[in-house]
Amino acid sequence: MTSAAALEVIDTPTPYLVTDLDAIARQHAAFEAAMPGVRTCYAMKCNPSPEILRTLAGRGSGFEIASLAELRMLQAIGVDPAEVLYSNPVKPPTHIAEAFRAGLWRFSFDSPNELAKIAEQAPGAAVYVRLRVDDTNSVFPLSRKFGTDVEDAYDLMLLARRLGLRPYGVTFHVGSQCTDAKAWHNAIRGAGELMTMLLADGVELEMLDLGGGFPARYTSDVPTIEEIGTVVTSAVASLLPYAPSLLVAEPGRHLVAESSVMAATVIGREARGDEHWVYLEVGTYNGLMEVLQTPGGWDFPMWASRPGAALLPFTVTGPTCDSTDTVAYNVPLPAGLEVGDVVYIGSTGAYTLAYASHFNGFPPPIPLFVGSGSLRAPR
C-alpha cells in the first residue's frame, strides 16, 4: 500500500487512485517465489491499466483474458498472443476466431456447445476443460456459472479429440478472494482424478491451470501466498498419475489490490439519528462496486487526512442519489472530520476502475502511477 508520506506530496485534485507499480513488481516476485515452477498469467480483468500490464510483461508474466478486447490491449503493448490464455469458458464465436487468427491457441471450455464453437472457429486449437470445484470458502463463488464435474469433463475431452482439437489441460477456480488454502489441494486432487481417467484412453494432459482466487489483504486476515504455495507444492508433488509439464496460475486481485490507494474528498457530513454519516465524492458506482456484490460489504481500510486521536464510527457513503450507494458502516474516522477533508481508501487496486461508471454524472477517480520515485498520469 502506498505510504501516508507519499500520499501527502501528491498535488492532484481528488478523486484519484494512485498505484505503486514497484509494489506490484514485488508482489509478482513474491508470488513466483511461493509457487516454484508455476508460470504466472495475470488475470487482467481486475485491472487492465496499460501501466500495470507493461510492468508485469516486463517481468516476464503471461496473461489471461476474458475477451478479444483484452487481447487487443495486450497486443498494443507488444505481448505475443501465443503467450496468452483465453480462460473465459463461454466466448463469442467472433472472439474465438479473431483471437486464433492473432496467434492465441489455448482456449478453455466446460460444455459441448463451447467445444463446437472452438472446433469451428479455431480448428486444431488446444483446449483445457474447467472443473467445478468447492468454492464455499471464497467471497465470490463462481461454480454456479462455470465448470463441470470430473465425469463430464472426461467425456468432453474425448469429444474434443474427436472434433480435431487438442486435449491440452485442466483448470479450475476456487472462487475470488478464497480464504482457505486447502481449497487448492482439493481442486488439484480432482484434476488428478480426471488425468487418471484420460490416461487410460491415451490422453496425457500438458497443462494444469490453478486458476485464480488468490486473496489480497484488506482489513481481515487471509492465507498468505507462502501458505497457499506450500499447499500447492505439496499437492502437485503427490499428484497421480503424473504432473503435467506446464503449471500455470491466474492471479489477479492478489497482484494488484494492495498496491493502490483511492483518495476522495468529503462533500458532506450529517447526523442521522444516532449515526454519523460522511459523504464522499466517490461511491459504489464510480469505483467501489464490490461493496454492492457482497452481503457484508467490503472491508477496505480507511483513514483520513485530518489528524486527531478521537475517533467516531461513521457510515461512509457515496455522492449519488441512490440509497444503495453506501460504502461501509462503523468505520472509525476522526471525530472532527469536515467537508473538504480527504478520506483515503486502501487496497483499491483491483475491481475498482474496471467496474466504475459515471452514474449521476460523478466521474471515477483519476488513475495515477508511482514507481522509482516518479508520479505520472496514464499514457
N, C-alpha and C positions, 0 to 999 in steps of 0.2 A: 504494500500500500504506500502511496506517495506520502512523504512525511509532512507534518504540520509546518515545519520550517520552509519546505519547498512550496507549499501552498500559499504561504504568506507573501511570497515575492511575485506571484502571478498577477500581472496587471492586465486582466482581460475581463470585460463585463460578464457577469453571470447571466444565465446559467451556462456552465461549461462542464465538460467531462475530460479530466486530464488523465492520460495513460502513460505509465512509465515503461517504455519499451525495453529498458535494461532489466526490469523486474520480470518481464515476460521471457526474456532470454534466460534468466536464472531459473525460472520455473520450468522451462523446457529442459534445461540441463539436469535439473533435479529429477524430473520425470524419467528421462532416459537412464540416469544413474540407478534409479529404483527399479527399472524394468530392463535389465540387461538382455540384449538380443531381440528386443521388441522395437519395431520401427514406428515412430510417431507419425500419424496422419491427422493433422489438426482439423477438427470439425468446424469449418469456417462459418457455419450458420449462426453461431452465437456472437460473433463479432467479425465481420468481413472487412474491417478497415484496411485499406491498402498498406498502411504503415505497419500494421501487425502482420499481414501476410508477407511483406518483404522481410521483416525481422525473422520470422520463422523459416522462410525459404532460405535466407542467408545462413541459417544454422543447419540446413540440410533436411528440414522437416518435409514430410509428404503432406498430402491434404485429402480431406474427404468432403464431397459435395452432395447437395440435395437437389440441384437444378442445373440447367445449362447456363443460366446467367452467372451462377457462381463459378463455373468452369471458365467462362469468358473473363471474369475478373482475374482469375489466376493466370490465364494466358496473357493478359495485359501487363503483368509484371514479370513475364518470362518463364512461368512454370510449365514444364513439359506435361501435357495431358496424360502421357503414359505413366506418370508417377502419381496419378490421382485415382482415388476410389470413388465410385458412384454408389453410395450406400443407401439412398432412398429406395425402399422396396417397391414403390409404385411410382412409375415415371411416365410422363407424356411420351408417346411414340416419337414425336419430332425431336425431343431432347435426347432420346437414346440414339437416334440416327445421327444427329449433329455431333454429339459427343464422340461417337465411334469414328466418324469421319475426321475428327480433330486428332485422333490418336488414343483416346481413352479406350481401354479394352477390358476392364473389370467392372461388372455390374452385379448388384445384389438383387435378390428376389425372394418371395415367400409364397408364390402361388403359381398354378399352371398358366393363368392368364398373362402374368408378367413374363413368364418364360416364352410364351408365344410371341409377345411383343419384341422381346430381345432377339429371338431367333430370326424374326422378320427384318428388324431394323439394324441389327448388329450381328450378322451371320458369323459363326465361328468364335464369338466372343467368350471370354472366361466369365463364369458366373459363380457366385457364392451365396449360399442359402442362409436366411436369417431364422434362427431358432427363437421360439418363445420360451423365456426363462422367468424365474421368480424375481419380480421387481417390487415386492411389497415393502422393502426397506428403503425405497427411494422417495424423494419428494415428488417427482413427476413419473409415475408409472407409464409405461408405453406398450405393454403387452396386449392391451385390448385392440389396438390399431394395427400392430405389426407382429409378425413372427408366426412360425408353425412348429408343431411338435416333431419329435425325432422320427417317428414312423412316417409321417407325411413328407418330411424333409428327405428321407431316404428315397421314397417314390419319386419325388420331384427331381432329385439329382440324376436318377436313371432316365427320367423323361428328358432332362436337359441333354444328356448324351445322345438320346435317340433323335433329338431335334438338331443335332450337329453342333451343339455348344460344348464348351469345355468345362466339365465339373471341376471347379478350382478351389473352393474353400467353404468355410462355415463361419458365421458371425452371430452375434447376439448383442443385446443391450440390457444391462441390469437396471435401467431407469436413471433418469437425470438426477444428479446430486444424491448418489447412493450412499447410505450411511452404514453399510455392513460389508466389510471386506470379504466375508465368506461368500458373498453373492457371486464373486468371480470364480471361486473354487467350484461351486455347484454348477455354474454355467459351463465351465471348461469340462467338467465331468460329463455333462450332456453332449457336448461336442464330441467327446471321445466315444460315446455310445454310437453316434452317427458314423464316425470314422470306421469303427469296427464293422458295422453293418455293410458299409460301402466297400470295404476292402474285400469282403467275400465275393463281390461282383467285379473285382478288378479295378475299382476306382480308389486311387490314393490321392487325398487332398493335399494341395501345396500350401494353403494359407489358413491360418487360424486368426480371425479378427476378434479382438477382445472388446470391440465396441467402445462406447463412451460411458458416462455416468460417474467418472472420477470427480470427487467432490472438491469444492473450494470452501475456504473458511469464511464465514460471516461472523456471527457472534456465538454460535454454538459449536461445540467440538465435533469434529468429523474424523474418520480414519485418515492418518497421514498417508502420503503416497508411498512412503517406505513400508508401512504396514500392508498396504494393498500389494505392493511389489513383492513382498515376502510370500504372500498367499498365492499370487500368480505364478511366481517362480517355482514354488513347491508343486502346484497343481500341474504345470506344464511338464515338470521333471517326472512326474508319475503318470503322465498321460499314456494311455494304451489305446490302440496297438502301436502307435508311433507318434512322434511330434512332427507336425508339418514343418517344412523347411523355412517358411516365412511366417513370422509372428508380427502382427500389427495391432495398434490401438488407436482409438479415435478420440483423444481428449479434446474438450472444448473449454467449458467453464473452468476447469482446473488450471488451464494455462493462462487465462486472461482475467478472470474475475477480480482477483486480489490486486491487480496492477493499476486499478483506476479508482479515482475519487470524483464524485459529482458535487458541484458547488451550486447552491440555489439560494437566492435572496428571500428573506421573509417579507411577504407582502401584506400580511395581516396577522393580528393576534387577538383572540377573543376568549371570553369566559362563557361557556355554555353549561348552565347548571353548575355542577361541581368539577367540570372538566376544563382544562386549559387547552386551547386549540391554537396551533400555529399553522399559517397558510404559506406554502412555498410557491415559487414560480414554476416549479417542476412537480409533476404528479405521476399518477399511474399511466396516463395516456401519452405522455411525451417523454418517457424514459424509465418508468418503474412498473411496467406491465406485469411482471412476475408476482407482484403483490396480489393482483386480482386472480391469479391462477392457483393460489394455494389457500386452503381454508383458514389456516392460522396466520396468514400474511407472510412476510418475508423479513428475516432478521438482519437487515442491513445495519452495520454500525454507524452511528451518527454522533456528531459533535458540532459545536458552534464557534463562530469567530469571537463572540463576546466572552470575555473572561468572567469567572465567578464560581466560587465553590458551592454556593447554594443552588440546588437543583430542584426542579419540579417535574412531575410526569406530564408530558404533553401528548395530545393527539396530533399527529403530523399529517397534514392533508394538502392536496394539490390545488391548482388555480382554477380549474374548470367548474362549471355549474352542475356537474354530475356528482351526486352524493356518494357514489362508489369510488370516487377519486380520492381515496384516503390511503395513506402510505403505511402508517404504523400507529400503535397505541401504547400509552405508558412509556414513552421514550424520555429518559432523563436528560433534560437540557437546562441551561442556566435560567434561573428564575427571572432575571432581568431582560430576557430576550425581547427585542423590539423590532419593529418594521425597519428594514434596511440592514439588519444583521444577516450574516451568511451562515447557513447550515451546510455542513459537509456530510456526504453520504458515501461511506466506504464500500469496497468490494463491488463496484458497479461496472466492471469491465465486460461482463457477459450478459447478453439478452437485455440490454438497455436501449442503446440507439438502434439496434437491429429491429426492435419492436416499435420504436417511437413513431408517433404521428403528430400532426398539427391540430388535433382536436380542439375546438373552440378558438382556434387561431393562436394557441400558445405553442411556440416553437420548441423543438428538442434542444438540449444543451449543445453548445459549440464543442466539437471534439478538438482537444489539444494533445500534443505528444511531447514527452520529455525523454531524454536519453543522452548520456555522455555530456550532461550539463546544459543542454540546449532546450529551448522551448519553441515549439513550432505548431502552426495550424496544418491541417491536412493539405497535401499537394494535389 
